Amino acid sequence: MQATVERHQLDRVRGLAKQLCGIHLDGSKDYLIRRRLNELMVDEKIDNLQDLLALAEAPYNRKIRERMVDALTTHETLFFRDKSPFDALTQHIIPKLYREAVGRPRLRIWSAACSTGQEPYSLAIACLESLPERSRWDIRIDASDVSVGTVEAAKRGRFQNFELSRGLSPQQQSRYFRREGNDYRIVDEVRGMVNFQVNNLLTSTPPGHDYDVIMCRNVAIYFTPADRRRIYQKMASALRPQGSLFLGCSEVPTNVSDLFKTVPLGRATSYQRIG
């Protein structure tokens, strides 16, 4: 009987996760669900999963729903994670845009599922370090995540020392961060280059359009094949013709040959919009 009750509760959690942020949590994720929600229940002083679900399903309790989304989504990230897409940007995409620019060169990037900000800040640093005639460029970097908590953390731009050591050289740490207490805050020059917002990849409109680059790495794996297809369609429509989508290094999209063609850029694989 107890096992049946728990299965029913976990099914309700899966339903909420699908409803709130679109992710698909199959039975293999039951341990993850229990562990992460147990931490949330201890923090919120909630006695059991049934009480947590009752609060989350109540229409007035937005805070608990936001915290559940934060708990159930994965936020593993680091600066310049898998450096090859950043090299593709600086060594292939930016030089091509500069050569082909008529008047002021422009660059539009969307970091989808940006977590706590390391990826979009890495993109901003890469631009600062590689753009020829930096002052001439019209640059916009949009960054989004489904979790309200992680977007707020990303906006603050504060990191611990161990986070800086994961991906940044000592020179980059010194140049782009300032110590504040026990943390390090990213400098305003970099912070001002990134526009953060909460965005659900399935249900929200992309934050912009005519992107040259979209980073959507290590997130599509959490969706069903049908939902992945919808996400890729949305991203193709948000890219400019021949704009590039970068996925996680282990992600290989299927059923997208009408949307993208595979184009190697150095060591990175890009998916270039067709049309």
Rosetta silent file (secondary structure, phi, psi, omega in degrees, C-alpha in Angstrom):
SEQUENCE: MQATVERHQLDRVRGLAKQLCGIHLDGSKDYLIRRRLNELMVDEKIDNLQDLLALAEAPYNRKIRERMVDALTTHETLFFRDKSPFDALTQHIIPKLYREAVGRPRLRIWSAACSTGQEPYSLAIACLESLPERSRWDIRIDASDVSVGTVEAAKRGRFQNFELSRGLSPQQQSRYFRREGNDYRIVDEVRGMVNFQVNNLLTSTPPGHDYDVIMCRNVAIYFTPADRRRIYQKMASALRPQGSLFLGCSEVPTNVSDLFKTVPLGRATSYQRIG
SCORE:     score description
SCORE:     0.000 S_00000001
   1 L     0.000  -46.716  179.838    0.000    0.000    0.000 S_00000001
   2 H   -60.194  -41.163  179.361    2.784    2.450    0.963 S_00000001
   3 H   -63.383  -37.674  179.395    4.618    1.726   -2.307 S_00000001
   4 H   -66.159  -42.094  178.332    1.426    2.426   -4.259 S_00000001
   5 H   -62.503  -44.493 -179.337    0.931    5.744   -2.473 S_00000001
   6 H   -63.925  -41.954  178.365    4.538    6.756   -3.148 S_00000001
   7 H   -59.670  -41.984  178.886    4.238    5.851   -6.842 S_00000001
   8 H   -63.348  -41.536  179.192    1.116    7.985   -7.082 S_00000001
   9 H   -65.673  -42.091  178.478    2.883   10.911   -5.410 S_00000001
  10 H   -65.031  -35.933  175.296    5.905   10.599   -7.706 S_00000001
  11 H   -62.788  -38.199  177.302    3.551   10.525  -10.700 S_00000001
  12 H   -65.882  -38.973  176.082    2.047   13.783   -9.434 S_00000001
  13 H   -61.530  -45.572  179.162    5.546   15.277   -9.152 S_00000001
  14 H   -60.767  -40.445  177.680    6.289   14.211  -12.726 S_00000001
  15 H   -63.403  -41.776  177.494    3.048   15.776  -13.870 S_00000001
  16 H   -64.521  -42.540  179.299    3.884   19.031  -12.102 S_00000001
  17 H   -60.795  -42.447  178.010    7.380   19.079  -13.584 S_00000001
  18 H   -64.047  -42.684 -178.409    5.927   18.611  -17.057 S_00000001
  19 H   -68.248  -41.645 -172.230    3.317   21.305  -16.459 S_00000001
  20 H   -82.608  -37.475 -175.973    5.645   23.868  -14.899 S_00000001
  21 H  -137.907    3.158  171.962    8.785   23.546  -17.006 S_00000001
  22 L    84.912   -8.176 -174.797    8.182   20.916  -19.672 S_00000001
  23 L   -76.306  151.152 -178.548   10.829   18.442  -18.518 S_00000001
  24 L  -106.819  113.075  179.177   10.198   14.707  -18.668 S_00000001
  25 L  -108.265  100.596 -179.110   11.178   12.817  -15.506 S_00000001
  26 L   -82.829 -177.047 -175.693   10.811    9.101  -16.134 S_00000001
  27 H   -60.048  -23.120  179.798   11.049    6.331  -13.536 S_00000001
  28 H   -70.088  -13.297 -178.397   14.844    6.331  -13.692 S_00000001
  29 H   -98.332    9.297 -176.153   14.800    9.782  -12.047 S_00000001
  30 H   -59.608  -41.220  179.646   12.867    8.693   -8.929 S_00000001
  31 H   -62.045  -42.929  179.478   15.975    8.788   -6.719 S_00000001
  32 H   -62.142  -43.486  179.247   16.797   12.290   -7.945 S_00000001
  33 H   -58.840  -48.988 -178.057   13.223   13.444   -7.293 S_00000001
  34 H   -60.563  -47.866 -175.186   13.256   12.076   -3.738 S_00000001
  35 H   -63.418  -47.274 -176.149   16.666   13.507   -2.867 S_00000001
  36 H   -70.294  -38.115  179.469   16.055   16.989   -4.248 S_00000001
  37 H   -75.134  -28.935  174.188   12.550   17.332   -2.855 S_00000001
  38 H   -62.123  -41.891  177.231   13.658   16.037    0.544 S_00000001
  39 H   -61.618  -40.337  178.589   16.173   18.888    0.678 S_00000001
  40 H   -65.612  -42.781 -178.593   13.405   21.333   -0.241 S_00000001
  41 H   -64.590  -39.409  176.791   11.034   19.928    2.401 S_00000001
  42 H   -62.721  -44.204 -178.042   13.685   20.245    5.123 S_00000001
  43 H   -64.852  -38.033 -177.429   14.382   23.827    4.070 S_00000001
  44 H   -92.575    0.992 -179.586   10.676   24.741    3.984 S_00000001
  45 L    57.703   46.683  177.054    9.857   22.714    7.149 S_00000001
  46 L  -105.552  132.504 -169.095    7.330   20.562    5.291 S_00000001
  47 L   -72.532  -38.440 -173.706    6.733   17.138    6.851 S_00000001
  48 L  -153.053  171.380 -175.944    6.123   14.921    3.839 S_00000001
  49 H   -66.098  -35.289  178.087    5.733   14.762    0.067 S_00000001
  50 H   -59.310  -44.510  179.479    1.936   14.751    0.262 S_00000001
  51 H   -66.740  -38.263  177.868    1.959   18.103    2.082 S_00000001
  52 H   -62.625  -43.997  179.443    4.477   19.523   -0.388 S_00000001
  53 H   -64.317  -40.137  178.984    2.301   18.486   -3.332 S_00000001
  54 H   -60.832  -40.951  178.572   -0.788   19.972   -1.725 S_00000001
  55 H   -68.196  -43.098 -176.713    1.008   23.306   -1.354 S_00000001
  56 H   -67.646  -31.945 -177.939    2.460   23.201   -4.869 S_00000001
  57 H   -84.504  -10.492  176.702   -0.892   22.376   -6.453 S_00000001
  58 L   -72.177  134.574 -173.712   -2.676   25.208   -4.646 S_00000001
  59 L   -64.666  -22.173 -174.922   -3.196   28.117   -7.072 S_00000001
  60 L   -87.773   -8.563 -167.726   -1.978   30.765   -4.606 S_00000001
  61 L  -102.389   66.213 -178.423    1.391   29.173   -3.800 S_00000001
  62 H   -64.236  -36.326 -177.243    3.679   30.401   -6.568 S_00000001
  63 H   -60.352  -44.732 -179.669    6.762   30.437   -4.345 S_00000001
  64 H   -65.605  -39.448  178.540    6.647   26.700   -3.664 S_00000001
  65 H   -62.875  -42.329  178.324    6.139   25.938   -7.360 S_00000001
  66 H   -62.469  -39.289  179.709    9.149   28.101   -8.260 S_00000001
  67 H   -69.601  -32.981  176.067   11.237   26.312   -5.641 S_00000001
  68 H   -66.659  -42.521  176.249   10.139   22.925   -6.992 S_00000001
  69 H   -59.070  -44.771  179.633   11.213   23.945  -10.495 S_00000001
  70 H   -61.204  -38.958 -178.178   14.534   25.079   -9.071 S_00000001
  71 H   -72.720  -36.040 -171.968   14.953   21.762   -7.227 S_00000001
  72 H   -89.514  -13.481  178.137   13.985   19.502  -10.126 S_00000001
  73 L   -95.508  151.819 -175.819   16.003   21.173  -12.870 S_00000001
  74 L   -91.959  132.550 -175.429   19.739   20.569  -13.265 S_00000001
  75 L  -118.340   17.491  179.404   22.072   23.540  -12.817 S_00000001
  76 L   -62.385  123.408 -178.474   25.484   21.975  -13.416 S_00000001
  77 L  -160.811  164.556  174.946   27.563   24.555  -15.279 S_00000001
  78 L  -159.997  163.158  179.422   30.977   26.155  -15.412 S_00000001
  79 L   -66.403  136.030  177.886   32.785   28.914  -17.240 S_00000001
  80 L    52.472   41.214  179.008   33.771   28.022  -20.818 S_00000001
  81 L   -61.919  129.537 -174.535   32.307   24.538  -20.443 S_00000001
  82 L    48.602   85.187 -165.969   33.463   22.400  -23.391 S_00000001
  83 L   -63.524  -16.820 -171.963   35.524   25.177  -24.941 S_00000001
  84 H   -59.779  -38.568  176.517   35.011   24.138  -28.580 S_00000001
  85 H   -64.965  -32.945  177.527   31.775   26.150  -29.161 S_00000001
  86 H   -69.199  -37.786  174.912   33.482   29.270  -27.791 S_00000001
  87 H   -65.236  -38.002  177.611   36.418   28.664  -30.138 S_00000001
  88 H   -61.832  -39.535  178.303   33.945   28.261  -33.005 S_00000001
  89 H   -63.647  -50.479 -172.219   32.457   31.630  -32.085 S_00000001
  90 H   -78.962  -29.728 -174.174   35.761   33.494  -31.836 S_00000001
  91 H   -98.879  -18.694 -176.273   37.680   31.760  -34.630 S_00000001
  92 H  -123.892  -54.072 -172.245   34.980   31.184  -37.235 S_00000001
  93 H   -71.863  -50.732 -179.076   31.676   33.004  -36.642 S_00000001
  94 H   -60.814  -48.491  177.596   32.942   36.414  -35.498 S_00000001
  95 H   -58.067  -38.393  179.465   35.587   36.735  -38.262 S_00000001
  96 H   -66.239  -43.783  178.276   32.965   35.793  -40.887 S_00000001
  97 H   -62.186  -38.610 -179.789   30.469   38.339  -39.567 S_00000001
  98 H   -66.398  -42.927  179.839   33.188   40.998  -39.542 S_00000001
  99 H   -64.235  -37.657 -172.594   34.232   40.242  -43.131 S_00000001
 100 H   -92.806   -3.081 -176.116   30.671   40.283  -44.418 S_00000001
 101 L   -65.969  135.643  170.808   29.413   43.288  -42.453 S_00000001
 102 L  -107.123  108.047 -172.799   27.992   46.185  -44.389 S_00000001
 103 L    82.514 -139.151 -175.128   28.430   49.133  -42.059 S_00000001
 104 L   -74.333  122.877  179.271   28.403   48.362  -38.351 S_00000001
 105 L   -68.796  146.051 -178.697   28.924   44.639  -37.616 S_00000001
 106 E  -126.067  152.544  178.345   26.272   43.001  -35.421 S_00000001
 107 E  -144.593  125.954  178.865   26.222   39.904  -33.235 S_00000001
 108 E  -124.465  125.522 -178.528   23.182   38.326  -31.590 S_00000001
 109 E  -130.730  140.531  172.873   23.526   35.385  -29.197 S_00000001
 110 E  -122.105  119.702  171.763   20.980   33.492  -27.093 S_00000001
 111 E   -96.008   98.206 -178.942   22.172   31.350  -24.189 S_00000001
 112 E   -85.948  140.874 -175.095   19.135   29.136  -23.590 S_00000001
 113 L    57.434   58.265 -170.915   18.976   27.328  -20.230 S_00000001
 114 L   -79.623   -6.695 -178.713   21.742   29.600  -18.926 S_00000001
 115 L    53.813 -132.630 -173.270   21.581   28.345  -15.313 S_00000001
 116 L   -89.343   14.260  167.125   23.493   30.655  -12.947 S_00000001
 117 L   104.776   -5.549 -176.451   25.126   32.663  -15.718 S_00000001
 118 H   -61.256  -40.475 -178.687   28.514   31.090  -16.369 S_00000001
 119 H   -65.748  -53.316 -179.552   27.759   30.388  -20.044 S_00000001
 120 H   -63.810  -34.503  176.165   26.485   33.848  -21.077 S_00000001
 121 H   -67.392  -34.938  174.834   29.234   35.571  -19.091 S_00000001
 122 H   -63.462  -40.271  177.532   31.765   33.324  -20.839 S_00000001
 123 H   -62.421  -42.278  179.358   30.271   34.390  -24.173 S_00000001
 124 H   -63.797  -43.373  178.369   30.604   38.048  -23.189 S_00000001
 125 H   -63.394  -42.610  178.512   34.237   37.556  -22.149 S_00000001
 126 H   -59.170  -39.775  178.405   34.963   35.697  -25.385 S_00000001
 127 H   -65.521  -45.909 -179.280   33.534   38.639  -27.339 S_00000001
 128 H   -59.592  -33.971 -175.132   35.570   41.192  -25.400 S_00000001
 129 H   -88.422   -8.842 -172.821   38.732   39.228  -26.050 S_00000001
 130 H  -127.903  -16.761 -174.493   38.195   38.510  -29.733 S_00000001
 131 L   -70.934  125.244  171.234   36.135   41.198  -31.470 S_00000001
 132 L   -72.308  137.206 -178.774   38.108   43.300  -33.954 S_00000001
 133 L    51.804   58.187 -173.901   37.295   46.997  -33.482 S_00000001
 134 H   -48.485  -40.479 -174.207   35.150   46.183  -30.461 S_00000001
 135 H   -66.790  -18.716 -178.813   33.620   49.664  -30.207 S_00000001
 136 H   -82.158  -17.973 -170.490   32.055   49.356  -33.664 S_00000001
 137 L   -79.383  143.850  170.580   30.052   46.239  -32.896 S_00000001
 138 E  -101.782  105.452 -171.978   26.350   46.100  -32.119 S_00000001
 139 E  -117.665  138.654  170.944   26.163   43.205  -29.641 S_00000001
 140 E  -139.788  125.640  174.951   23.265   41.619  -27.801 S_00000001
 141 E  -118.002  112.616  175.047   23.552   38.531  -25.604 S_00000001
 142 E   -96.213  143.934  179.388   20.248   37.180  -24.284 S_00000001
 143 E  -139.278  135.281 -175.715   20.243   34.568  -21.532 S_00000001
 144 E  -143.201  157.326  175.283   17.283   32.661  -20.171 S_00000001
 145 E  -154.988  155.278 -179.768   16.335   29.855  -17.822 S_00000001
 146 L   -78.334  -19.344 -176.404   13.080   28.360  -16.597 S_00000001
 147 L   -90.490  120.769  177.952   14.119   28.698  -12.939 S_00000001
 148 H   -60.078  -42.610 -177.139   13.387   32.046  -11.310 S_00000001
 149 H   -62.860  -42.740 -178.942   15.991   31.385   -8.620 S_00000001
 150 H   -71.449  -34.040  177.194   18.833   30.659  -11.013 S_00000001
 151 H   -65.063  -41.881  177.388   18.028   33.696  -13.174 S_00000001
 152 H   -63.100  -40.689  177.676   18.142   35.923  -10.097 S_00000001
 153 H   -63.904  -40.615  179.423   21.476   34.371   -9.110 S_00000001
 154 H   -63.351  -41.414  179.011   22.809   34.916  -12.635 S_00000001
 155 H   -60.641  -37.012 -179.302   21.772   38.566  -12.566 S_00000001
 156 H   -65.535  -32.137  176.877   23.708   39.108   -9.335 S_00000001
 157 L    64.315   33.619 -179.512   26.872   37.866  -11.027 S_00000001
 158 E  -112.004  133.378 -175.173   28.480   36.728   -7.779 S_00000001
 159 E  -137.430  154.817  175.710   30.560   33.563   -7.660 S_00000001
 160 L   -86.476  162.313 -174.828   32.713   31.665   -5.214 S_00000001
 161 H   -58.129  -40.542 -178.218   36.411   31.157   -5.784 S_00000001
 162 H   -65.364  -28.439  177.779   36.057   27.491   -6.741 S_00000001
 163 H   -70.175  -37.156  177.744   33.551   28.476   -9.459 S_00000001
 164 H   -66.409  -35.709 -176.662   36.051   30.897  -10.989 S_00000001
 165 H   -71.390  -13.067  179.398   38.744   28.234  -10.989 S_00000001
 166 L   -93.126   83.272  172.931   36.548   25.987  -13.143 S_00000001
 167 L   115.822  -18.701 -177.349   37.221   27.276  -16.647 S_00000001
 168 L  -105.815  139.324  175.293   38.789   30.718  -16.184 S_00000001
 169 L   -73.682  160.113  175.420   42.487   31.511  -16.402 S_00000001
 170 H   -56.350  -35.309  179.134   44.095   33.492  -13.560 S_00000001
 171 H   -66.019  -41.803  178.788   44.313   36.451  -15.935 S_00000001
 172 H   -67.669  -39.402  177.446   40.583   36.303  -16.691 S_00000001
 173 H   -60.136  -43.556 -178.104   39.739   36.006  -12.998 S_00000001
 174 H   -70.003  -37.067 -174.184   41.796   39.090  -12.217 S_00000001
 175 H   -78.989  -36.589 -168.013   40.493   41.132  -15.151 S_00000001
 176 H  -109.473    2.475 -178.461   36.792   40.367  -15.038 S_00000001
 177 E  -135.166  148.090  176.984   35.994   39.853  -11.333 S_00000001
 178 E  -125.486  134.804 -178.004   36.240   41.943   -8.171 S_00000001
 179 E   -72.155  133.918  174.224   36.302   40.478   -4.680 S_00000001
 180 E  -135.819  102.408 -175.844   33.360   41.346   -2.441 S_00000001
 181 L    65.529 -126.224  179.372   33.536   39.676    0.949 S_00000001
 182 L   -91.243   -2.773 -177.276   33.871   35.945    0.385 S_00000001
 183 E  -110.889  176.404  176.579   32.556   36.150   -3.201 S_00000001
 184 E  -128.385  127.034 -177.990   33.699   37.552   -6.509 S_00000001
 185 E  -102.890  135.738  179.292   31.446   39.844   -8.554 S_00000001
 186 E   -69.217  144.300 -175.025   31.696   40.066  -12.315 S_00000001
 187 L   -69.235  154.351 -175.654   32.663   43.527  -13.553 S_00000001
 188 H   -60.917  -31.735 -179.870   29.973   45.836  -14.899 S_00000001
 189 H   -58.620  -41.408  179.336   31.465   45.807  -18.400 S_00000001
 190 H   -78.689  -46.053 -179.011   30.679   42.103  -18.725 S_00000001
 191 H   -56.615  -38.987 -177.168   27.444   42.163  -16.700 S_00000001
 192 L   -70.929  -11.596 -179.956   26.057   44.923  -18.880 S_00000001
 193 L   -84.749  -11.342 -172.428   26.469   42.849  -22.032 S_00000001
 194 E  -115.458  133.190  177.050   23.972   40.175  -20.930 S_00000001
 195 E  -109.211  114.418 -176.929   20.173   40.448  -20.744 S_00000001
 196 E   -99.069  146.350  172.828   18.635   37.839  -18.418 S_00000001
 197 E  -158.835  156.305  173.021   15.040   36.661  -18.303 S_00000001
 198 E   -78.465  132.232 -176.327   12.890   33.731  -17.188 S_00000001
 199 L  -152.770  130.618  175.544   11.873   31.675  -20.214 S_00000001
 200 L   -95.612  118.739 -174.091   10.260   28.280  -20.699 S_00000001
 201 L   -59.654  -27.850 -178.667   11.729   26.673  -23.828 S_00000001
 202 L   -86.248  -40.203 -169.168    8.434   24.942  -24.618 S_00000001
 203 L  -109.809  -16.016 -177.501    5.838   27.599  -23.854 S_00000001
 204 L   -93.922  155.247  172.080    7.615   30.975  -23.996 S_00000001
 205 L   -75.154  140.747  175.874    8.473   33.092  -27.002 S_00000001
 206 L   -54.249  149.361 -176.826   12.242   33.336  -27.631 S_00000001
 207 L   -67.528  -15.949  179.722   13.695   36.502  -26.092 S_00000001
 208 L  -156.335 -163.432 -179.946   14.763   37.808  -29.505 S_00000001
 209 L  -150.538  171.873 -179.531   15.117   36.918  -33.173 S_00000001
 210 L    55.256   42.683  178.390   17.683   36.819  -35.983 S_00000001
 211 E   -73.198  142.902  171.094   20.269   35.237  -33.709 S_00000001
 212 E   -82.063  -32.290 -177.313   23.677   34.439  -35.132 S_00000001
 213 E  -141.922  134.986  168.225   24.276   31.863  -32.389 S_00000001
 214 E  -123.828  128.119  172.770   22.044   29.914  -30.014 S_00000001
 215 E  -102.441  117.206  176.223   23.563   27.838  -27.223 S_00000001
 216 L  -135.252   75.051 -166.846   21.181   25.153  -25.971 S_00000001
 217 L  -106.520  131.754  174.609   23.547   22.689  -24.403 S_00000001
 218 L    61.204   36.158  177.216   22.770   19.694  -22.206 S_00000001
 219 L  -127.607  -35.833 -176.839   19.098   20.564  -21.777 S_00000001
 220 H   -62.036  -23.230  179.750   17.116   18.955  -24.627 S_00000001
 221 H   -62.856  -17.231 -178.625   17.892   15.528  -23.150 S_00000001
 222 H   -90.594    6.436 -179.332   15.374   16.280  -20.391 S_00000001
 223 L  -115.608  160.658  175.396   12.459   16.533  -22.839 S_00000001
 224 L   -69.799  159.439  178.032   10.475   13.962  -24.758 S_00000001
 225 H   -54.643  -40.002 -179.634   11.369   13.454  -28.452 S_00000001
 226 H   -65.896  -40.993  179.184    8.215   15.306  -29.505 S_00000001
 227 H   -70.755  -35.002  175.184    8.997   18.237  -27.236 S_00000001
 228 H   -59.728  -42.947  178.133   12.622   18.305  -28.412 S_00000001
 229 H   -58.420  -42.508  179.695   11.333   18.640  -31.964 S_00000001
 230 H   -64.729  -39.526  178.658    9.172   21.611  -30.904 S_00000001
 231 H   -64.522  -44.512 -179.688   12.134   23.260  -29.185 S_00000001
 232 H   -64.657  -37.036  176.542   14.350   22.814  -32.251 S_00000001
 233 H   -62.440  -42.881 -179.961   11.627   24.273  -34.481 S_00000001
 234 H   -63.782  -40.649 -178.975   11.371   27.297  -32.209 S_00000001
 235 H   -70.916  -37.037  176.465   15.131   27.779  -32.242 S_00000001
 236 H   -60.984  -40.768 -179.696   15.364   27.441  -36.002 S_00000001
 237 H   -69.831  -23.827 -179.846   12.774   30.194  -36.363 S_00000001
 238 H   -85.659  -15.432  178.309   14.747   32.385  -33.936 S_00000001
 239 E   -83.841  149.776  169.491   18.005   32.016  -35.884 S_00000001
 240 E   -73.549  161.882  174.926   18.876   34.160  -38.866 S_00000001
 241 E   -53.010  130.498 -178.034   19.457   32.218  -42.120 S_00000001
 242 E    70.057   11.194  171.730   22.668   30.197  -41.700 S_00000001
 243 E   -68.094  160.923 -170.083   22.776   31.011  -37.982 S_00000001
 244 E  -115.137  132.218  172.001   24.287   28.312  -35.756 S_00000001
 245 E  -103.819  132.980  175.696   22.802   26.207  -32.963 S_00000001
 246 E  -115.560  130.150  177.709   25.222   24.512  -30.545 S_00000001
 247 L  -110.263  177.533  175.911   24.134   21.538  -28.438 S_00000001
 248 L   -63.595  154.679 -172.959   25.913   19.546  -25.737 S_00000001
 249 L   -63.066  -22.698  179.451   28.873   17.516  -26.925 S_00000001
 250 L  -100.507    2.407 -176.980   26.984   14.230  -26.412 S_00000001
 251 L   -93.156  128.103  176.631   23.694   15.430  -27.916 S_00000001
 252 L  -125.978  107.743 -176.477   22.825   14.362  -31.451 S_00000001
 253 L   -71.222  146.429  176.409   19.454   15.713  -32.635 S_00000001
 254 L  -118.426  157.596  176.636   17.166   13.503  -34.683 S_00000001
 255 L    59.635   39.348  179.852   14.360   14.364  -37.090 S_00000001
 256 L  -129.392   14.534 -175.411   15.725   17.876  -37.772 S_00000001
 257 L   -64.899  -19.348  175.991   17.162   17.514  -41.288 S_00000001
 258 L   -83.185  -11.285 -177.048   14.498   19.915  -42.569 S_00000001
 259 L  -105.321  -40.166 -171.844   15.621   22.534  -40.039 S_00000001
 260 E  -135.926  154.909  165.575   19.412   22.286  -39.816 S_00000001
 261 E  -118.875  146.922 -178.164   22.463   21.015  -41.594 S_00000001
 262 E   -80.083  125.968 -179.162   25.528   19.836  -39.688 S_00000001
 263 E  -130.788  113.204  175.547   28.520   22.135  -40.128 S_00000001
 264 E   -69.871  134.611  174.282   31.854   21.446  -38.364 S_00000001
 265 E  -127.033   95.519 -172.463   33.504   24.598  -37.012 S_00000001
 266 L    64.034 -128.733  179.303   36.915   23.610  -35.754 S_00000001
 267 L   -86.692   -4.045 -177.344   36.383   20.968  -33.065 S_00000001
 268 E   -95.393  152.042  171.582   32.746   21.976  -32.547 S_00000001
 269 E  -105.799  121.270  176.396   29.665   20.698  -34.311 S_00000001
 270 E  -109.801  152.513  176.027   27.200   23.411  -35.236 S_00000001
 271 E  -112.954  106.379 -171.674   23.692   22.967  -36.576 S_00000001
 272 E   -91.253  131.363 -179.852   23.195   25.647  -39.184 S_00000001
 273 E   -59.943  134.308  175.947   19.714   26.844  -39.998 S_00000001
 274 L   -85.794  133.691  177.899   18.562   25.861  -43.472 S_00000001
 275 L    99.283    0.000    0.000   17.148   28.705  -45.530 S_00000001
